[in-house]
Amino acid sequence: MSVRDLKGSGRWWALAGCLLWLAFTFFPLYWVAITSFKSPLGVVGGPTYIPFVDFDPTLTAWSELLSGARGQFYNTFIASTIIGLSASVLATFIGSMAAYALVRFTFEVKLLSGVIFVVVAFGGYLLGRHVLGYGQAISLIFAFIAALALAIGSSRMKLPGPLLGNDDIVFWFVSQRMFPPIVAAFALFLMYTEMGKLGFKLVDTYTGLTFAYVAFSLPIVIWLMRDFFAALPVEVEEAAMVDNVPSWRIFFGIVLPMSKPGLIATFMITLAFVWNEFLFALFLTSSKWQTLPILVAGQNSQRGDEWWSISAAALVAIIPMVVMAGILSRLMRSGLLLGAIK
């Protein structure tokens, strides 16, 4: 039911409620926009709402931002764009393959194999670090390789204990988002620092931050694309199998084109998460690959928060996501993405 279907006074009440909600939603954006055109005295002198009526607009904040006086704006914007697009594309591509496998194939993982992986990983790291005297990075690498090999080998054996199915694997992926982000960010910083001692610099690099964002985004991609793949008709794939079409051609030539609306929606949602992420960028970058949220947070001085500069930087960070949201909402209204998001 829409407002157009209502009759009499109910229609006007519904319209008034929609307009009230629209004003409530857009007022923060309006306030940020007009604050970016205020002078310092205009901000601290009390609330003003209408340009050229309550205050005289100025381009001071914008000139300082675009000239580089408030940080390397262009480098930061380019870094955010490159990292956001790269991480979103990789996460959508890898997560789509994992989601398709979890929908079309049956997996059985022995719980005891998972326990073996955890025990060997932790035990191997402690053994290499405190007994054999290896460095943290070397101990971590060898412990991970040994734990992975033993877990894969033990999964092929007849072990006691319960079996974990596809739904359990999906829950494990989604549960990664339940951890406090500070835990993962701090652990990644320590790991990147140790890898840097071996000659593999990952802190404040494109590779390091992109890798972190891909891992951070995979759970949401798998969750979204799994529901979309499950809604696709399996008969088309079965017909291709009858003609001896390889599985990889079915996925790339049939499934992905049919899933194009879902891929677009998932990519946009992933890009929004990466674009607005703050904590990983704070821990894993220092100057060269800092993103826009770091630039926005740094718009202050010894006098405190300078809201005119913060508003200008925030508006630059908001506009691309507003455009993305507009595109996504248009696609959803046209019915192309129904089923991609439940």
C-alpha positions as CSV (number, residue, x, y, z in Angstrom):
1,M,0.0,0.0,0.0
2,S,1.2,3.5,-0.8
3,V,0.1,7.0,0.0
4,R,-1.8,7.2,-3.3
5,D,-4.1,4.3,-2.3
6,L,-5.3,6.2,0.8
7,K,-8.4,8.3,0.8
8,G,-9.6,11.3,2.7
9,S,-7.8,12.7,5.7
10,G,-5.7,9.5,6.1
11,R,-3.9,10.4,2.9
12,W,-3.0,13.9,4.2
13,W,-1.8,12.5,7.5
14,A,0.4,10.0,5.7
15,L,1.7,12.7,3.4
16,A,2.5,14.9,6.4
17,G,4.3,12.0,8.1
18,C,6.4,11.4,5.0
19,L,7.3,15.0,4.7
20,L,8.3,15.2,8.4
21,W,10.5,12.1,8.0
22,L,12.0,13.6,4.9
23,A,12.9,16.8,6.8
24,F,14.3,14.8,9.7
25,T,16.5,12.8,7.3
26,F,17.8,15.6,5.2
27,F,18.3,18.3,7.8
28,P,21.7,16.8,9.0
29,L,22.9,17.0,5.4
30,Y,21.7,20.5,5.0
31,W,23.3,21.5,8.3
32,V,26.7,20.1,7.2
33,A,26.4,21.8,3.9
34,I,25.7,25.3,5.2
35,T,28.3,24.9,8.0
36,S,31.0,24.3,5.4
37,F,30.2,27.8,4.0
38,K,30.3,29.5,7.4
39,S,33.2,31.5,8.8
40,P,34.7,30.6,12.2
41,L,32.7,33.5,13.8
42,G,29.6,32.3,12.1
43,V,29.9,28.9,13.6
44,V,30.8,29.9,17.2
45,G,28.4,32.9,17.2
46,G,25.2,30.8,17.5
47,P,23.0,28.8,15.1
48,T,22.2,30.3,11.7
49,Y,20.2,28.5,9.1
50,I,19.7,30.4,5.9
51,P,22.6,31.7,3.7
52,F,22.6,35.4,2.8
53,V,19.8,35.9,5.4
54,D,21.3,34.7,8.7
55,F,24.9,34.7,7.7
56,D,27.2,35.7,4.8
57,P,28.6,32.5,3.2
58,T,32.3,32.2,2.6
59,L,34.6,29.7,0.8
60,T,37.3,29.8,3.4
61,A,36.9,26.1,4.5
62,W,36.7,24.9,1.0
63,S,39.8,26.8,-0.2
64,E,41.8,25.5,2.8
65,L,40.6,22.0,2.1
66,L,41.3,22.0,-1.7
67,S,44.6,23.9,-1.4
68,G,46.0,21.3,0.9
69,A,46.2,23.5,4.0
70,R,44.0,21.0,5.8
71,G,45.9,17.9,4.6
72,Q,46.6,16.2,1.3
73,F,43.0,16.2,0.1
74,Y,43.5,15.0,-3.5
75,N,45.9,12.2,-2.5
76,T,43.5,11.1,0.2
77,F,40.5,11.1,-2.1
78,I,42.4,9.2,-4.8
79,A,43.6,6.6,-2.2
80,S,40.0,6.2,-0.9
81,T,38.7,5.7,-4.4
82,I,41.4,3.2,-5.4
83,I,41.2,1.1,-2.2
84,G,37.4,1.3,-2.0
85,L,36.9,0.1,-5.6
86,S,39.6,-2.5,-5.5
87,A,38.5,-4.0,-2.2
88,S,34.9,-4.0,-3.2
89,V,35.5,-5.7,-6.5
90,L,37.8,-8.4,-5.0
91,A,35.4,-9.0,-2.1
92,T,32.4,-9.3,-4.4
93,F,34.2,-11.6,-6.8
94,I,35.7,-13.9,-4.1
95,G,32.6,-13.9,-1.9
96,S,30.3,-14.7,-4.8
97,M,32.3,-17.8,-5.6
98,A,32.2,-18.9,-2.0
99,A,28.4,-18.1,-1.8
100,Y,27.7,-20.1,-4.9
101,A,29.7,-23.1,-3.6
102,L,27.8,-23.0,-0.3
103,V,24.4,-23.0,-2.2
104,R,25.1,-25.6,-4.9
105,F,27.5,-28.0,-3.2
106,T,27.3,-29.9,0.1
107,F,30.2,-29.5,2.5
108,E,30.9,-31.5,5.6
109,V,33.6,-30.3,8.0
110,K,34.5,-32.3,11.0
111,L,34.5,-30.3,14.2
112,L,37.5,-32.2,15.4
113,S,39.5,-31.0,12.4
114,G,38.7,-27.4,13.4
115,V,39.9,-28.1,16.9
116,I,43.1,-29.6,15.5
117,F,43.7,-26.5,13.5
118,V,43.3,-24.2,16.5
119,V,45.4,-26.3,18.8
120,V,48.2,-26.8,16.3
121,A,48.2,-23.1,15.2
122,F,48.5,-21.8,18.8
123,G,50.8,-24.6,19.9
124,G,53.0,-24.3,16.9
125,Y,53.3,-20.5,17.3
126,L,54.3,-20.9,21.0
127,L,56.7,-23.7,20.2
128,G,58.5,-21.7,17.5
129,R,58.5,-18.5,19.4
130,H,59.5,-19.6,22.9
131,V,61.2,-23.0,22.4
132,L,62.9,-22.8,19.0
133,G,63.6,-19.1,19.3
134,Y,62.1,-18.0,15.9
135,G,60.7,-14.6,15.4
136,Q,57.0,-13.9,15.6
137,A,56.4,-13.7,11.9
138,I,58.3,-16.9,11.1
139,S,56.6,-18.8,13.9
140,L,53.2,-17.6,12.8
141,I,53.8,-18.6,9.2
142,F,55.0,-22.1,10.0
143,A,52.3,-22.7,12.6
144,F,49.6,-21.7,10.1
145,I,51.0,-23.9,7.4
146,A,51.3,-26.9,9.7
147,A,47.8,-26.3,11.2
148,L,46.2,-26.0,7.8
149,A,47.9,-29.2,6.5
150,L,47.0,-31.2,9.5
151,A,43.4,-29.9,9.4
152,I,43.0,-30.8,5.8
153,G,44.6,-34.2,6.3
154,S,42.5,-35.1,9.3
155,S,39.3,-34.1,7.5
156,R,39.9,-37.0,5.1
157,M,40.0,-39.4,8.0
158,K,37.2,-41.0,10.0
159,L,37.2,-38.9,13.1
160,P,34.6,-39.0,15.9
161,G,32.4,-36.0,16.6
162,P,29.8,-33.9,14.9
163,L,29.9,-32.8,11.3
164,L,29.4,-29.1,10.3
165,G,27.3,-28.4,7.2
166,N,26.8,-25.5,4.9
167,D,24.7,-23.5,7.3
168,D,27.3,-23.9,10.0
169,I,30.0,-22.6,7.6
170,V,27.8,-19.6,6.7
171,F,27.2,-18.9,10.3
172,W,31.0,-19.0,10.9
173,F,31.6,-16.5,8.2
174,V,28.9,-14.1,9.5
175,S,30.1,-14.5,13.1
176,Q,33.3,-12.8,12.1
177,R,31.4,-9.5,12.1
178,M,30.4,-10.1,15.7
179,F,34.0,-9.5,17.0
180,P,34.9,-6.0,18.0
181,P,36.7,-4.4,15.1
182,I,39.4,-3.1,17.4
183,V,40.5,-6.7,18.0
184,A,41.0,-7.5,14.3
185,A,42.6,-4.1,13.6
186,F,45.1,-4.4,16.4
187,A,46.0,-8.0,15.5
188,L,46.5,-7.0,11.8
189,F,48.7,-4.1,12.8
190,L,50.9,-6.4,14.9
191,M,51.0,-9.0,12.1
192,Y,51.8,-6.4,9.4
193,T,54.6,-5.0,11.6
194,E,56.2,-8.4,12.0
195,M,55.9,-9.0,8.2
196,G,57.6,-5.7,7.6
197,K,60.6,-7.0,9.6
198,L,60.9,-9.8,7.0
199,G,60.9,-7.3,4.1
200,F,57.2,-7.5,3.3
201,K,55.9,-4.0,4.0
202,L,52.2,-4.0,4.6
203,V,51.6,-1.0,6.9
204,D,50.6,2.1,5.0
205,T,50.5,0.3,1.7
206,Y,47.8,-0.3,-0.9
207,T,48.2,-4.1,-0.6
208,G,47.9,-4.2,3.2
209,L,44.8,-2.0,3.5
210,T,43.1,-3.6,0.5
211,F,43.7,-7.1,2.0
212,A,42.3,-6.0,5.3
213,Y,39.1,-4.6,3.7
214,V,38.6,-7.7,1.5
215,A,38.7,-9.9,4.6
216,F,36.5,-7.5,6.5
217,S,33.9,-7.4,3.7
218,L,33.7,-11.1,2.8
219,P,31.1,-12.1,5.4
220,I,28.5,-9.6,4.3
221,V,29.2,-10.5,0.6
222,I,28.7,-14.2,1.2
223,W,25.6,-13.6,3.3
224,L,24.0,-11.4,0.6
225,M,25.0,-13.4,-2.5
226,R,24.0,-16.7,-0.9
227,D,20.4,-15.7,-0.7
228,F,20.4,-14.4,-4.2
229,F,22.0,-17.6,-5.7
230,A,19.5,-19.7,-3.8
231,A,16.7,-17.8,-5.6
232,L,18.0,-18.6,-9.1
233,P,16.4,-21.5,-11.0
234,V,18.7,-24.5,-10.8
235,E,17.1,-26.0,-13.9
236,V,19.2,-23.8,-16.2
237,E,22.4,-25.1,-14.6
238,E,21.2,-28.7,-14.8
239,A,20.5,-28.2,-18.5
240,A,24.1,-27.0,-19.0
241,M,25.5,-30.0,-17.1
242,V,23.6,-32.3,-19.4
243,D,25.5,-30.7,-22.3
244,N,28.8,-31.4,-20.4
245,V,29.5,-27.7,-19.7
246,P,32.3,-27.4,-17.1
247,S,31.3,-26.0,-13.7
248,W,33.5,-22.9,-14.1
249,R,31.8,-22.0,-17.4
250,I,28.4,-22.5,-15.8
251,F,29.4,-20.1,-13.1
252,F,31.0,-17.4,-15.2
253,G,28.8,-17.8,-18.3
254,I,25.4,-18.5,-16.8
255,V,25.2,-17.8,-13.1
256,L,27.0,-14.5,-12.9
257,P,25.1,-12.9,-15.8
258,M,21.8,-14.0,-14.2
259,S,23.1,-12.6,-10.9
260,K,24.1,-9.2,-12.3
261,P,21.6,-7.2,-10.3
262,G,22.6,-8.9,-7.1
263,L,26.3,-8.4,-7.8
264,I,25.7,-4.7,-8.3
265,A,23.8,-4.3,-5.1
266,T,26.4,-6.3,-3.1
267,F,29.2,-4.3,-4.7
268,M,27.5,-1.0,-3.7
269,I,26.9,-2.1,-0.1
270,T,30.4,-3.3,0.2
271,L,31.8,-0.1,-1.2
272,A,29.7,1.9,1.3
273,F,31.2,-0.2,4.2
274,V,34.8,0.3,2.9
275,W,34.4,3.9,2.1
276,N,33.2,4.8,5.6
277,E,35.5,2.5,7.5
278,F,37.7,4.3,10.0
279,L,39.4,2.0,12.5
280,F,41.4,-0.2,10.0
281,A,42.6,2.9,8.2
282,L,43.6,4.5,11.5
283,F,45.7,1.5,12.5
284,L,47.1,0.4,9.2
285,T,48.0,3.7,7.5
286,S,50.1,6.7,8.5
287,S,50.3,9.1,5.6
288,K,50.5,7.8,2.0
289,W,47.3,5.6,1.9
290,Q,45.1,7.4,4.5
291,T,41.5,7.5,3.6
292,L,38.8,10.2,3.8
293,P,37.5,9.3,7.3
294,I,41.0,9.9,8.7
295,L,41.1,13.3,6.9
296,V,37.7,14.2,8.3
297,A,38.8,13.2,11.8
298,G,41.9,15.3,11.5
299,Q,40.2,18.6,10.8
300,N,41.0,20.3,14.1
301,S,43.6,22.4,15.7
302,Q,44.9,23.5,19.1
303,R,41.8,25.6,19.5
304,G,39.6,22.5,19.3
305,D,37.2,21.1,16.6
306,E,36.9,23.4,13.7
307,W,33.5,22.5,12.5
308,W,33.6,24.5,9.2
309,S,36.5,22.5,8.0
310,I,35.1,19.2,9.3
311,S,31.8,19.9,7.5
312,A,33.6,20.6,4.2
313,A,35.6,17.4,4.4
314,A,32.6,15.4,5.5
315,L,30.5,16.7,2.7
316,V,33.1,15.5,0.2
317,A,33.1,12.1,1.8
318,I,29.2,11.9,1.9
319,I,28.5,12.9,-1.7
320,P,29.8,9.7,-3.4
321,M,27.8,7.6,-1.1
322,V,24.7,9.6,-1.6
323,V,25.1,9.1,-5.4
324,M,25.5,5.3,-4.8
325,A,22.5,5.2,-2.6
326,G,20.4,7.0,-5.2
327,I,21.5,4.5,-7.9
328,L,20.8,1.5,-5.6
329,S,17.4,2.9,-4.6
330,R,16.4,3.3,-8.3
331,L,17.5,-0.2,-9.1
332,M,15.5,-1.5,-6.2
333,R,12.4,0.5,-7.2
334,S,12.6,-1.0,-10.7
335,G,12.5,-4.5,-9.2
336,L,15.9,-5.6,-10.5
337,L,17.3,-6.3,-7.1
338,L,14.4,-8.0,-5.5
339,G,15.8,-11.2,-3.9
340,A,19.3,-9.8,-3.6
341,I,18.4,-8.3,-0.2
342,K,16.0,-10.0,2.1
